[in-house]
Amino acid sequence: MKTKRVIFEGRVQGVGFRYTTKDLARGYDVIGTVRNLPDGSVELIVSGENEELAEFLRELREDSVVAHHIKSAFEEEIAALPELKGFSIVR
C-alpha cells in the first residue's frame, strides 16, 4: 500500500474538482482526502495498492470531467496516515 500527496494547480477551484475526485474515488479501492488550499491549488492525499492508486490518479488527470482544468500536478510519496478512513472532502 502506498500513500501519495498530490498538489494540483490550474483552474482547480470552483469547478467541482473536489466533488469529482470524491465521486471518482468510489470506483476504486482507495481512501483519502481532498481539499482546497489558500493559494488556489488543491491537495489530494490518497492511499491504496499500487495499481489501484495509479489507475485512479491516471483517470483523474487524463479522463475525468475536470482533467482539462489541471495545468500541473506535483506528486510525492508520503508515510501512511493511519487516520485515513474512506474518502472525504476537507473544508
PyMOL Python script that loads the backbone (N, CA, C, O; Angstrom):
from pymol import cmd

cmd.read_pdbstr("""\
ATOM      1  N   MET A   1       0.848  -1.183   0.000  1.00  0.00           N
ATOM      2  CA  MET A   1       0.000   0.000   0.000  1.00  0.00           C
ATOM      3  C   MET A   1       0.891   1.243   0.000  1.00  0.00           C
ATOM      4  O   MET A   1       1.884   1.324   0.723  1.00  0.00           O
ATOM      5  N   LYS A   2       0.503   2.204  -0.833  1.00  0.00           N
ATOM      6  CA  LYS A   2       1.231   3.471  -0.926  1.00  0.00           C
ATOM      7  C   LYS A   2       0.294   4.615  -0.552  1.00  0.00           C
ATOM      8  O   LYS A   2      -0.923   4.527  -0.718  1.00  0.00           O
ATOM      9  N   THR A   3       0.890   5.683  -0.047  1.00  0.00           N
ATOM     10  CA  THR A   3       0.151   6.917   0.214  1.00  0.00           C
ATOM     11  C   THR A   3       0.860   8.033  -0.538  1.00  0.00           C
ATOM     12  O   THR A   3       2.081   8.173  -0.468  1.00  0.00           O
ATOM     13  N   LYS A   4       0.073   8.824  -1.258  1.00  0.00           N
ATOM     14  CA  LYS A   4       0.639   9.922  -2.035  1.00  0.00           C
ATOM     15  C   LYS A   4      -0.047  11.225  -1.694  1.00  0.00           C
ATOM     16  O   LYS A   4      -1.232  11.270  -1.365  1.00  0.00           O
ATOM     17  N   ARG A   5       0.738  12.281  -1.784  1.00  0.00           N
ATOM     18  CA  ARG A   5       0.229  13.653  -1.676  1.00  0.00           C
ATOM     19  C   ARG A   5       0.416  14.269  -3.050  1.00  0.00           C
ATOM     20  O   ARG A   5       1.523  14.295  -3.588  1.00  0.00           O
ATOM     21  N   VAL A   6      -0.687  14.770  -3.618  1.00  0.00           N
ATOM     22  CA  VAL A   6      -0.629  15.360  -4.946  1.00  0.00           C
ATOM     23  C   VAL A   6      -1.204  16.770  -4.854  1.00  0.00           C
ATOM     24  O   VAL A   6      -2.298  16.970  -4.327  1.00  0.00           O
ATOM     25  N   ILE A   7      -0.463  17.736  -5.366  1.00  0.00           N
ATOM     26  CA  ILE A   7      -0.931  19.123  -5.443  1.00  0.00           C
ATOM     27  C   ILE A   7      -1.265  19.407  -6.899  1.00  0.00           C
ATOM     28  O   ILE A   7      -0.404  19.326  -7.775  1.00  0.00           O
ATOM     29  N   PHE A   8      -2.533  19.742  -7.146  1.00  0.00           N
ATOM     30  CA  PHE A   8      -2.989  20.078  -8.493  1.00  0.00           C
ATOM     31  C   PHE A   8      -3.068  21.588  -8.624  1.00  0.00           C
ATOM     32  O   PHE A   8      -3.623  22.272  -7.765  1.00  0.00           O
ATOM     33  N   GLU A   9      -2.504  22.097  -9.712  1.00  0.00           N
ATOM     34  CA  GLU A   9      -2.564  23.526  -9.990  1.00  0.00           C
ATOM     35  C   GLU A   9      -3.272  23.745 -11.317  1.00  0.00           C
ATOM     36  O   GLU A   9      -3.319  22.860 -12.171  1.00  0.00           O
ATOM     37  N   GLY A  10      -3.814  24.929 -11.469  1.00  0.00           N
ATOM     38  CA  GLY A  10      -4.573  25.287 -12.653  1.00  0.00           C
ATOM     39  C   GLY A  10      -5.876  25.923 -12.201  1.00  0.00           C
ATOM     40  O   GLY A  10      -5.929  26.558 -11.147  1.00  0.00           O
ATOM     41  N   ARG A  11      -6.921  25.757 -12.991  1.00  0.00           N
ATOM     42  CA  ARG A  11      -8.242  26.251 -12.582  1.00  0.00           C
ATOM     43  C   ARG A  11      -8.968  25.101 -11.884  1.00  0.00           C
ATOM     44  O   ARG A  11      -9.920  24.530 -12.416  1.00  0.00           O
ATOM     45  N   VAL A  12      -8.494  24.780 -10.680  1.00  0.00           N
ATOM     46  CA  VAL A  12      -8.974  23.589  -9.984  1.00  0.00           C
ATOM     47  C   VAL A  12      -9.892  23.906  -8.798  1.00  0.00           C
ATOM     48  O   VAL A  12     -10.376  22.994  -8.127  1.00  0.00           O
ATOM     49  N   GLN A  13     -10.128  25.179  -8.543  1.00  0.00           N
ATOM     50  CA  GLN A  13     -11.098  25.541  -7.509  1.00  0.00           C
ATOM     51  C   GLN A  13     -12.300  26.190  -8.184  1.00  0.00           C
ATOM     52  O   GLN A  13     -12.155  26.945  -9.145  1.00  0.00           O
ATOM     53  N   GLY A  14     -13.482  25.888  -7.672  1.00  0.00           N
ATOM     54  CA  GLY A  14     -14.698  26.475  -8.208  1.00  0.00           C
ATOM     55  C   GLY A  14     -15.222  25.778  -9.454  1.00  0.00           C
ATOM     56  O   GLY A  14     -16.094  26.305 -10.144  1.00  0.00           O
ATOM     57  N   VAL A  15     -14.686  24.577  -9.748  1.00  0.00           N
ATOM     58  CA  VAL A  15     -15.124  23.844 -10.940  1.00  0.00           C
ATOM     59  C   VAL A  15     -15.617  22.433 -10.597  1.00  0.00           C
ATOM     60  O   VAL A  15     -15.820  21.610 -11.489  1.00  0.00           O
ATOM     61  N   GLY A  16     -15.806  22.161  -9.308  1.00  0.00           N
ATOM     62  CA  GLY A  16     -16.269  20.841  -8.882  1.00  0.00           C
ATOM     63  C   GLY A  16     -15.152  19.814  -8.777  1.00  0.00           C
ATOM     64  O   GLY A  16     -15.415  18.612  -8.782  1.00  0.00           O
ATOM     65  N   PHE A  17     -13.918  20.272  -8.683  1.00  0.00           N
ATOM     66  CA  PHE A  17     -12.767  19.364  -8.653  1.00  0.00           C
ATOM     67  C   PHE A  17     -12.830  18.410  -7.461  1.00  0.00           C
ATOM     68  O   PHE A  17     -12.646  17.204  -7.625  1.00  0.00           O
ATOM     69  N   ARG A  18     -13.084  18.935  -6.275  1.00  0.00           N
ATOM     70  CA  ARG A  18     -13.114  18.072  -5.081  1.00  0.00           C
ATOM     71  C   ARG A  18     -14.238  17.053  -5.159  1.00  0.00           C
ATOM     72  O   ARG A  18     -14.048  15.889  -4.807  1.00  0.00           O
ATOM     73  N   TYR A  19     -15.408  17.482  -5.618  1.00  0.00           N
ATOM     74  CA  TYR A  19     -16.553  16.571  -5.704  1.00  0.00           C
ATOM     75  C   TYR A  19     -16.331  15.504  -6.763  1.00  0.00           C
ATOM     76  O   TYR A  19     -16.702  14.346  -6.572  1.00  0.00           O
ATOM     77  N   THR A  20     -15.728  15.893  -7.874  1.00  0.00           N
ATOM     78  CA  THR A  20     -15.405  14.930  -8.924  1.00  0.00           C
ATOM     79  C   THR A  20     -14.397  13.908  -8.414  1.00  0.00           C
ATOM     80  O   THR A  20     -14.529  12.714  -8.680  1.00  0.00           O
ATOM     81  N   THR A  21     -13.396  14.377  -7.683  1.00  0.00           N
ATOM     82  CA  THR A  21     -12.375  13.484  -7.130  1.00  0.00           C
ATOM     83  C   THR A  21     -13.000  12.485  -6.166  1.00  0.00           C
ATOM     84  O   THR A  21     -12.697  11.293  -6.221  1.00  0.00           O
ATOM     85  N   LYS A  22     -13.867  12.965  -5.290  1.00  0.00           N
ATOM     86  CA  LYS A  22     -14.523  12.067  -4.333  1.00  0.00           C
ATOM     87  C   LYS A  22     -15.408  11.061  -5.059  1.00  0.00           C
ATOM     88  O   LYS A  22     -15.403   9.878  -4.718  1.00  0.00           O
ATOM     89  N   ASP A  23     -16.160  11.510  -6.045  1.00  0.00           N
ATOM     90  CA  ASP A  23     -17.034  10.619  -6.802  1.00  0.00           C
ATOM     91  C   ASP A  23     -16.215   9.570  -7.553  1.00  0.00           C
ATOM     92  O   ASP A  23     -16.578   8.394  -7.569  1.00  0.00           O
ATOM     93  N   LEU A  24     -15.131   9.983  -8.164  1.00  0.00           N
ATOM     94  CA  LEU A  24     -14.266   9.062  -8.891  1.00  0.00           C
ATOM     95  C   LEU A  24     -13.663   8.014  -7.954  1.00  0.00           C
ATOM     96  O   LEU A  24     -13.511   6.853  -8.332  1.00  0.00           O
ATOM     97  N   ALA A  25     -13.323   8.424  -6.740  1.00  0.00           N
ATOM     98  CA  ALA A  25     -12.711   7.511  -5.762  1.00  0.00           C
ATOM     99  C   ALA A  25     -13.635   6.343  -5.413  1.00  0.00           C
ATOM    100  O   ALA A  25     -13.163   5.273  -5.027  1.00  0.00           O
ATOM    101  N   ARG A  26     -14.940   6.541  -5.548  1.00  0.00           N
ATOM    102  CA  ARG A  26     -15.889   5.447  -5.246  1.00  0.00           C
ATOM    103  C   ARG A  26     -15.676   4.237  -6.135  1.00  0.00           C
ATOM    104  O   ARG A  26     -15.989   3.112  -5.745  1.00  0.00           O
ATOM    105  N   GLY A  27     -15.146   4.462  -7.323  1.00  0.00           N
ATOM    106  CA  GLY A  27     -14.921   3.362  -8.254  1.00  0.00           C
ATOM    107  C   GLY A  27     -13.594   2.640  -8.063  1.00  0.00           C
ATOM    108  O   GLY A  27     -13.270   1.716  -8.808  1.00  0.00           O
ATOM    109  N   TYR A  28     -12.841   3.060  -7.078  1.00  0.00           N
ATOM    110  CA  TYR A  28     -11.518   2.484  -6.825  1.00  0.00           C
ATOM    111  C   TYR A  28     -11.390   2.102  -5.359  1.00  0.00           C
ATOM    112  O   TYR A  28     -12.101   2.624  -4.500  1.00  0.00           O
ATOM    113  N   ASP A  29     -10.482   1.192  -5.093  1.00  0.00           N
ATOM    114  CA  ASP A  29     -10.210   0.781  -3.721  1.00  0.00           C
ATOM    115  C   ASP A  29      -9.127   1.696  -3.145  1.00  0.00           C
ATOM    116  O   ASP A  29      -7.999   1.274  -2.894  1.00  0.00           O
ATOM    117  N   VAL A  30      -9.511   2.982  -2.941  1.00  0.00           N
ATOM    118  CA  VAL A  30      -8.598   3.974  -2.385  1.00  0.00           C
ATOM    119  C   VAL A  30      -9.301   4.717  -1.252  1.00  0.00           C
ATOM    120  O   VAL A  30     -10.529   4.779  -1.195  1.00  0.00           O
ATOM    121  N   ILE A  31      -8.504   5.273  -0.365  1.00  0.00           N
ATOM    122  CA  ILE A  31      -9.014   6.125   0.712  1.00  0.00           C
ATOM    123  C   ILE A  31      -8.225   7.420   0.691  1.00  0.00           C
ATOM    124  O   ILE A  31      -7.100   7.460   0.192  1.00  0.00           O
ATOM    125  N   GLY A  32      -8.817   8.486   1.237  1.00  0.00           N
ATOM    126  CA  GLY A  32      -8.064   9.721   1.270  1.00  0.00           C
ATOM    127  C   GLY A  32      -8.899  10.947   1.546  1.00  0.00           C
ATOM    128  O   GLY A  32     -10.048  10.871   1.982  1.00  0.00           O
ATOM    129  N   THR A  33      -8.274  12.095   1.272  1.00  0.00           N
ATOM    130  CA  THR A  33      -8.924  13.389   1.463  1.00  0.00           C
ATOM    131  C   THR A  33      -8.542  14.300   0.309  1.00  0.00           C
ATOM    132  O   THR A  33      -7.507  14.130  -0.334  1.00  0.00           O
ATOM    133  N   VAL A  34      -9.411  15.272   0.069  1.00  0.00           N
ATOM    134  CA  VAL A  34      -9.130  16.287  -0.941  1.00  0.00           C
ATOM    135  C   VAL A  34      -9.571  17.627  -0.369  1.00  0.00           C
ATOM    136  O   VAL A  34     -10.635  17.724   0.244  1.00  0.00           O
ATOM    137  N   ARG A  35      -8.752  18.667  -0.570  1.00  0.00           N
ATOM    138  CA  ARG A  35      -9.108  19.978  -0.021  1.00  0.00           C
ATOM    139  C   ARG A  35      -8.502  21.102  -0.849  1.00  0.00           C
ATOM    140  O   ARG A  35      -7.458  20.947  -1.483  1.00  0.00           O
ATOM    141  N   ASN A  36      -9.190  22.239  -0.820  1.00  0.00           N
ATOM    142  CA  ASN A  36      -8.670  23.454  -1.441  1.00  0.00           C
ATOM    143  C   ASN A  36      -7.592  24.046  -0.552  1.00  0.00           C
ATOM    144  O   ASN A  36      -7.693  24.002   0.674  1.00  0.00           O
ATOM    145  N   LEU A  37      -6.564  24.598  -1.171  1.00  0.00           N
ATOM    146  CA  LEU A  37      -5.514  25.293  -0.440  1.00  0.00           C
ATOM    147  C   LEU A  37      -5.650  26.796  -0.694  1.00  0.00           C
ATOM    148  O   LEU A  37      -6.193  27.201  -1.722  1.00  0.00           O
ATOM    149  N   PRO A  38      -5.163  27.621   0.228  1.00  0.00           N
ATOM    150  CA  PRO A  38      -5.319  29.076   0.099  1.00  0.00           C
ATOM    151  C   PRO A  38      -4.713  29.670  -1.171  1.00  0.00           C
ATOM    152  O   PRO A  38      -5.153  30.728  -1.622  1.00  0.00           O
ATOM    153  N   ASP A  39      -3.717  29.014  -1.753  1.00  0.00           N
ATOM    154  CA  ASP A  39      -3.063  29.561  -2.954  1.00  0.00           C
ATOM    155  C   ASP A  39      -3.801  29.240  -4.253  1.00  0.00           C
ATOM    156  O   ASP A  39      -3.318  29.573  -5.335  1.00  0.00           O
ATOM    157  N   GLY A  40      -4.975  28.591  -4.154  1.00  0.00           N
ATOM    158  CA  GLY A  40      -5.764  28.266  -5.341  1.00  0.00           C
ATOM    159  C   GLY A  40      -5.541  26.861  -5.871  1.00  0.00           C
ATOM    160  O   GLY A  40      -6.206  26.446  -6.820  1.00  0.00           O
ATOM    161  N   SER A  41      -4.623  26.130  -5.280  1.00  0.00           N
ATOM    162  CA  SER A  41      -4.385  24.745  -5.692  1.00  0.00           C
ATOM    163  C   SER A  41      -5.273  23.809  -4.873  1.00  0.00           C
ATOM    164  O   SER A  41      -5.982  24.240  -3.964  1.00  0.00           O
ATOM    165  N   VAL A  42      -5.220  22.529  -5.210  1.00  0.00           N
ATOM    166  CA  VAL A  42      -5.982  21.504  -4.493  1.00  0.00           C
ATOM    167  C   VAL A  42      -5.006  20.423  -4.050  1.00  0.00           C
ATOM    168  O   VAL A  42      -4.153  19.985  -4.822  1.00  0.00           O
ATOM    169  N   GLU A  43      -5.144  19.996  -2.786  1.00  0.00           N
ATOM    170  CA  GLU A  43      -4.303  18.937  -2.237  1.00  0.00           C
ATOM    171  C   GLU A  43      -5.111  17.651  -2.147  1.00  0.00           C
ATOM    172  O   GLU A  43      -6.218  17.632  -1.608  1.00  0.00           O
ATOM    173  N   LEU A  44      -4.541  16.579  -2.683  1.00  0.00           N
ATOM    174  CA  LEU A  44      -5.124  15.249  -2.595  1.00  0.00           C
ATOM    175  C   LEU A  44      -4.164  14.373  -1.808  1.00  0.00           C
ATOM    176  O   LEU A  44      -2.983  14.275  -2.140  1.00  0.00           O
ATOM    177  N   ILE A  45      -4.678  13.739  -0.766  1.00  0.00           N
ATOM    178  CA  ILE A  45      -3.930  12.710  -0.046  1.00  0.00           C
ATOM    179  C   ILE A  45      -4.684  11.420  -0.339  1.00  0.00           C
ATOM    180  O   ILE A  45      -5.876  11.318  -0.050  1.00  0.00           O
ATOM    181  N   VAL A  46      -3.997  10.436  -0.910  1.00  0.00           N
ATOM    182  CA  VAL A  46      -4.695   9.215  -1.319  1.00  0.00           C
ATOM    183  C   VAL A  46      -3.815   8.002  -1.054  1.00  0.00           C
ATOM    184  O   VAL A  46      -2.598   8.034  -1.240  1.00  0.00           O
ATOM    185  N   SER A  47      -4.467   6.934  -0.614  1.00  0.00           N
ATOM    186  CA  SER A  47      -3.766   5.722  -0.241  1.00  0.00           C
ATOM    187  C   SER A  47      -4.456   4.518  -0.879  1.00  0.00           C
ATOM    188  O   SER A  47      -5.684   4.440  -0.924  1.00  0.00           O
ATOM    189  N   GLY A  48      -3.645   3.585  -1.370  1.00  0.00           N
ATOM    190  CA  GLY A  48      -4.198   2.373  -1.967  1.00  0.00           C
ATOM    191  C   GLY A  48      -3.079   1.491  -2.485  1.00  0.00           C
ATOM    192  O   GLY A  48      -1.903   1.851  -2.423  1.00  0.00           O
ATOM    193  N   GLU A  49      -3.460   0.330  -2.999  1.00  0.00           N
ATOM    194  CA  GLU A  49      -2.486  -0.569  -3.606  1.00  0.00           C
ATOM    195  C   GLU A  49      -1.952   0.083  -4.883  1.00  0.00           C
ATOM    196  O   GLU A  49      -2.645   0.879  -5.517  1.00  0.00           O
ATOM    197  N   ASN A  50      -0.734  -0.256  -5.249  1.00  0.00           N
ATOM    198  CA  ASN A  50      -0.033   0.401  -6.358  1.00  0.00           C
ATOM    199  C   ASN A  50      -0.869   0.559  -7.624  1.00  0.00           C
ATOM    200  O   ASN A  50      -1.028   1.674  -8.120  1.00  0.00           O
ATOM    201  N   GLU A  51      -1.400  -0.531  -8.149  1.00  0.00           N
ATOM    202  CA  GLU A  51      -2.133  -0.472  -9.415  1.00  0.00           C
ATOM    203  C   GLU A  51      -3.410   0.335  -9.289  1.00  0.00           C
ATOM    204  O   GLU A  51      -3.740   1.126 -10.172  1.00  0.00           O
ATOM    205  N   GLU A  52      -4.124   0.140  -8.202  1.00  0.00           N
ATOM    206  CA  GLU A  52      -5.393   0.852  -7.979  1.00  0.00           C
ATOM    207  C   GLU A  52      -5.133   2.355  -7.866  1.00  0.00           C
ATOM    208  O   GLU A  52      -5.849   3.167  -8.454  1.00  0.00           O
ATOM    209  N   LEU A  53      -4.123   2.703  -7.119  1.00  0.00           N
ATOM    210  CA  LEU A  53      -3.743   4.106  -6.923  1.00  0.00           C
ATOM    211  C   LEU A  53      -3.317   4.744  -8.250  1.00  0.00           C
ATOM    212  O   LEU A  53      -3.738   5.854  -8.575  1.00  0.00           O
ATOM    213  N   ALA A  54      -2.493   4.046  -8.997  1.00  0.00           N
ATOM    214  CA  ALA A  54      -2.013   4.572 -10.277  1.00  0.00           C
ATOM    215  C   ALA A  54      -3.171   4.787 -11.248  1.00  0.00           C
ATOM    216  O   ALA A  54      -3.211   5.811 -11.930  1.00  0.00           O
ATOM    217  N   GLU A  55      -4.106   3.853 -11.326  1.00  0.00           N
ATOM    218  CA  GLU A  55      -5.226   3.977 -12.254  1.00  0.00           C
ATOM    219  C   GLU A  55      -6.168   5.112 -11.830  1.00  0.00           C
ATOM    220  O   GLU A  55      -6.670   5.851 -12.676  1.00  0.00           O
ATOM    221  N   PHE A  56      -6.405   5.247 -10.529  1.00  0.00           N
ATOM    222  CA  PHE A  56      -7.237   6.344 -10.026  1.00  0.00           C
ATOM    223  C   PHE A  56      -6.624   7.693 -10.412  1.00  0.00           C
ATOM    224  O   PHE A  56      -7.322   8.565 -10.931  1.00  0.00           O
ATOM    225  N   LEU A  57      -5.334   7.867 -10.164  1.00  0.00           N
ATOM    226  CA  LEU A  57      -4.667   9.131 -10.479  1.00  0.00           C
ATOM    227  C   LEU A  57      -4.631   9.377 -11.985  1.00  0.00           C
ATOM    228  O   LEU A  57      -4.799  10.513 -12.428  1.00  0.00           O
ATOM    229  N   ARG A  58      -4.415   8.326 -12.775  1.00  0.00           N
ATOM    230  CA  ARG A  58      -4.416   8.476 -14.225  1.00  0.00           C
ATOM    231  C   ARG A  58      -5.781   8.944 -14.722  1.00  0.00           C
ATOM    232  O   ARG A  58      -5.870   9.858 -15.542  1.00  0.00           O
ATOM    233  N   GLU A  59      -6.848   8.311 -14.220  1.00  0.00           N
ATOM    234  CA  GLU A  59      -8.182   8.709 -14.669  1.00  0.00           C
ATOM    235  C   GLU A  59      -8.497  10.142 -14.253  1.00  0.00           C
ATOM    236  O   GLU A  59      -9.064  10.900 -15.041  1.00  0.00           O
ATOM    237  N   LEU A  60      -8.144  10.519 -13.045  1.00  0.00           N
ATOM    238  CA  LEU A  60      -8.389  11.888 -12.590  1.00  0.00           C
ATOM    239  C   LEU A  60      -7.658  12.890 -13.483  1.00  0.00           C
ATOM    240  O   LEU A  60      -8.236  13.903 -13.877  1.00  0.00           O
ATOM    241  N   ARG A  61      -6.395  12.616 -13.802  1.00  0.00           N
ATOM    242  CA  ARG A  61      -5.578  13.538 -14.599  1.00  0.00           C
ATOM    243  C   ARG A  61      -5.929  13.563 -16.080  1.00  0.00           C
ATOM    244  O   ARG A  61      -5.818  14.604 -16.726  1.00  0.00           O
ATOM    245  N   GLU A  62      -6.352  12.421 -16.624  1.00  0.00           N
ATOM    246  CA  GLU A  62      -6.491  12.315 -18.070  1.00  0.00           C
ATOM    247  C   GLU A  62      -7.925  12.205 -18.580  1.00  0.00           C
ATOM    248  O   GLU A  62      -8.234  12.729 -19.651  1.00  0.00           O
ATOM    249  N   ASP A  63      -8.805  11.539 -17.840  1.00  0.00           N
ATOM    250  CA  ASP A  63     -10.124  11.212 -18.380  1.00  0.00           C
ATOM    251  C   ASP A  63     -11.300  11.820 -17.624  1.00  0.00           C
ATOM    252  O   ASP A  63     -12.433  11.729 -18.095  1.00  0.00           O
ATOM    253  N   SER A  64     -11.071  12.428 -16.486  1.00  0.00           N
ATOM    254  CA  SER A  64     -12.186  12.966 -15.699  1.00  0.00           C
ATOM    255  C   SER A  64     -12.725  14.250 -16.327  1.00  0.00           C
ATOM    256  O   SER A  64     -12.079  14.849 -17.187  1.00  0.00           O
ATOM    257  N   VAL A  65     -13.897  14.660 -15.895  1.00  0.00           N
ATOM    258  CA  VAL A  65     -14.509  15.884 -16.434  1.00  0.00           C
ATOM    259  C   VAL A  65     -13.746  17.142 -16.022  1.00  0.00           C
ATOM    260  O   VAL A  65     -13.975  18.207 -16.597  1.00  0.00           O
ATOM    261  N   VAL A  66     -12.851  17.048 -15.048  1.00  0.00           N
ATOM    262  CA  VAL A  66     -12.061  18.209 -14.621  1.00  0.00           C
ATOM    263  C   VAL A  66     -10.606  18.133 -15.077  1.00  0.00           C
ATOM    264  O   VAL A  66      -9.815  19.024 -14.766  1.00  0.00           O
ATOM    265  N   ALA A  67     -10.248  17.091 -15.804  1.00  0.00           N
ATOM    266  CA  ALA A  67      -8.854  16.894 -16.225  1.00  0.00           C
ATOM    267  C   ALA A  67      -8.308  18.093 -16.995  1.00  0.00           C
ATOM    268  O   ALA A  67      -7.148  18.466 -16.819  1.00  0.00           O
ATOM    269  N   HIS A  68      -9.130  18.696 -17.843  1.00  0.00           N
ATOM    270  CA  HIS A  68      -8.655  19.825 -18.659  1.00  0.00           C
ATOM    271  C   HIS A  68      -8.365  21.079 -17.835  1.00  0.00           C
ATOM    272  O   HIS A  68      -7.746  22.015 -18.341  1.00  0.00           O
ATOM    273  N   HIS A  69      -8.802  21.113 -16.574  1.00  0.00           N
ATOM    274  CA  HIS A  69      -8.516  22.253 -15.699  1.00  0.00           C
ATOM    275  C   HIS A  69      -7.133  22.144 -15.043  1.00  0.00           C
ATOM    276  O   HIS A  69      -6.612  23.129 -14.519  1.00  0.00           O
ATOM    277  N   ILE A  70      -6.547  20.951 -15.075  1.00  0.00           N
ATOM    278  CA  ILE A  70      -5.258  20.722 -14.416  1.00  0.00           C
ATOM    279  C   ILE A  70      -4.128  21.204 -15.319  1.00  0.00           C
ATOM    280  O   ILE A  70      -3.969  20.727 -16.443  1.00  0.00           O
ATOM    281  N   LYS A  71      -3.349  22.151 -14.816  1.00  0.00           N
ATOM    282  CA  LYS A  71      -2.182  22.641 -15.550  1.00  0.00           C
ATOM    283  C   LYS A  71      -0.924  21.874 -15.145  1.00  0.00           C
ATOM    284  O   LYS A  71      -0.056  21.608 -15.977  1.00  0.00           O
ATOM    285  N   SER A  72      -0.833  21.522 -13.866  1.00  0.00           N
ATOM    286  CA  SER A  72       0.306  20.747 -13.384  1.00  0.00           C
ATOM    287  C   SER A  72      -0.092  19.997 -12.123  1.00  0.00           C
ATOM    288  O   SER A  72      -1.048  20.360 -11.438  1.00  0.00           O
ATOM    289  N   ALA A  73       0.660  18.947 -11.833  1.00  0.00           N
ATOM    290  CA  ALA A  73       0.425  18.144 -10.634  1.00  0.00           C
ATOM    291  C   ALA A  73       1.788  17.748 -10.077  1.00  0.00           C
ATOM    292  O   ALA A  73       2.646  17.237 -10.797  1.00  0.00           O
ATOM    293  N   PHE A  74       1.969  17.992  -8.794  1.00  0.00           N
ATOM    294  CA  PHE A  74       3.202  17.642  -8.104  1.00  0.00           C
ATOM    295  C   PHE A  74       2.886  16.502  -7.146  1.00  0.00           C
ATOM    296  O   PHE A  74       2.059  16.650  -6.247  1.00  0.00           O
ATOM    297  N   GLU A  75       3.540  15.379  -7.340  1.00  0.00           N
ATOM    298  CA  GLU A  75       3.216  14.156  -6.610  1.00  0.00           C
ATOM    299  C   GLU A  75       4.412  13.707  -5.782  1.00  0.00           C
ATOM    300  O   GLU A  75       5.552  13.740  -6.245  1.00  0.00           O
ATOM    301  N   GLU A  76       4.135  13.287  -4.547  1.00  0.00           N
ATOM    302  CA  GLU A  76       5.188  12.730  -3.698  1.00  0.00           C
ATOM    303  C   GLU A  76       4.607  11.612  -2.861  1.00  0.00           C
ATOM    304  O   GLU A  76       3.451  11.662  -2.441  1.00  0.00           O
ATOM    305  N   GLU A  77       5.423  10.605  -2.625  1.00  0.00           N
ATOM    306  CA  GLU A  77       5.007   9.525  -1.745  1.00  0.00           C
ATOM    307  C   GLU A  77       5.275   9.969  -0.313  1.00  0.00           C
ATOM    308  O   GLU A  77       6.335  10.516  -0.008  1.00  0.00           O
ATOM    309  N   ILE A  78       4.300   9.726   0.564  1.00  0.00           N
ATOM    310  CA  ILE A  78       4.438  10.110   1.968  1.00  0.00           C
ATOM    311  C   ILE A  78       4.186   8.886   2.848  1.00  0.00           C
ATOM    312  O   ILE A  78       3.731   7.849   2.365  1.00  0.00           O
ATOM    313  N   ALA A  79       4.479   9.013   4.119  1.00  0.00           N
ATOM    314  CA  ALA A  79       4.225   7.937   5.066  1.00  0.00           C
ATOM    315  C   ALA A  79       2.719   7.697   5.187  1.00  0.00           C
ATOM    316  O   ALA A  79       1.922   8.628   5.076  1.00  0.00           O
ATOM    317  N   ALA A  80       2.349   6.461   5.413  1.00  0.00           N
ATOM    318  CA  ALA A  80       0.934   6.106   5.579  1.00  0.00           C
ATOM    319  C   ALA A  80       0.326   6.906   6.725  1.00  0.00           C
ATOM    320  O   ALA A  80       0.976   7.153   7.740  1.00  0.00           O
ATOM    321  N   LEU A  81      -0.922   7.303   6.548  1.00  0.00           N
ATOM    322  CA  LEU A  81      -1.646   8.052   7.574  1.00  0.00           C
ATOM    323  C   LEU A  81      -2.740   7.162   8.135  1.00  0.00           C
ATOM    324  O   LEU A  81      -3.777   6.988   7.494  1.00  0.00           O
ATOM    325  N   PRO A  82      -2.535   6.594   9.318  1.00  0.00           N
ATOM    326  CA  PRO A  82      -3.493   5.643   9.874  1.00  0.00           C
ATOM    327  C   PRO A  82      -4.882   6.237  10.119  1.00  0.00           C
ATOM    328  O   PRO A  82      -5.860   5.498  10.225  1.00  0.00           O
ATOM    329  N   GLU A  83      -4.975   7.553  10.209  1.00  0.00           N
ATOM    330  CA  GLU A  83      -6.269   8.184  10.475  1.00  0.00           C
ATOM    331  C   GLU A  83      -7.165   8.254   9.235  1.00  0.00           C
ATOM    332  O   GLU A  83      -8.340   8.602   9.350  1.00  0.00           O
ATOM    333  N   LEU A  84      -6.634   7.929   8.056  1.00  0.00           N
ATOM    334  CA  LEU A  84      -7.459   7.955   6.847  1.00  0.00           C
ATOM    335  C   LEU A  84      -8.506   6.853   6.887  1.00  0.00           C
ATOM    336  O   LEU A  84      -8.192   5.687   7.125  1.00  0.00           O
ATOM    337  N   LYS A  85      -9.744   7.236   6.655  1.00  0.00           N
ATOM    338  CA  LYS A  85     -10.861   6.288   6.587  1.00  0.00           C
ATOM    339  C   LYS A  85     -11.775   6.759   5.467  1.00  0.00           C
ATOM    340  O   LYS A  85     -12.186   7.919   5.456  1.00  0.00           O
ATOM    341  N   GLY A  86     -12.093   5.897   4.543  1.00  0.00           N
ATOM    342  CA  GLY A  86     -12.981   6.295   3.464  1.00  0.00           C
ATOM    343  C   GLY A  86     -12.352   7.381   2.611  1.00  0.00           C
ATOM    344  O   GLY A  86     -11.129   7.480   2.514  1.00  0.00           O
ATOM    345  N   PHE A  87     -13.199   8.194   1.993  1.00  0.00           N
ATOM    346  CA  PHE A  87     -12.692   9.287   1.180  1.00  0.00           C
ATOM    347  C   PHE A  87     -13.548  10.502   1.476  1.00  0.00           C
ATOM    348  O   PHE A  87     -14.773  10.433   1.381  1.00  0.00           O
ATOM    349  N   SER A  88     -12.916  11.626   1.838  1.00  0.00           N
ATOM    350  CA  SER A  88     -13.696  12.791   2.245  1.00  0.00           C
ATOM    351  C   SER A  88     -13.123  14.088   1.700  1.00  0.00           C
ATOM    352  O   SER A  88     -11.942  14.206   1.375  1.00  0.00           O
ATOM    353  N   ILE A  89     -14.025  15.049   1.619  1.00  0.00           N
ATOM    354  CA  ILE A  89     -13.656  16.419   1.272  1.00  0.00           C
ATOM    355  C   ILE A  89     -13.401  17.156   2.580  1.00  0.00           C
ATOM    356  O   ILE A  89     -14.258  17.182   3.463  1.00  0.00           O
ATOM    357  N   VAL A  90     -12.223  17.752   2.701  1.00  0.00           N
ATOM    358  CA  VAL A  90     -11.872  18.516   3.897  1.00  0.00           C
ATOM    359  C   VAL A  90     -12.167  19.986   3.604  1.00  0.00           C
ATOM    360  O   VAL A  90     -11.739  20.521   2.582  1.00  0.00           O
ATOM    361  N   ARG A  91     -12.890  20.621   4.495  1.00  0.00           N
ATOM    362  CA  ARG A  91     -13.227  22.028   4.292  1.00  0.00           C
ATOM    363  C   ARG A  91     -12.362  22.910   5.164  1.00  0.00           C
ATOM    364  O   ARG A  91     -12.498  24.133   5.133  1.00  0.00           O
TER     365      ARG A  91
END
""", "prot")
cmd.dss("prot")
cmd.show_as("cartoon", "prot")
cmd.util.cbc("prot")
cmd.orient("prot")
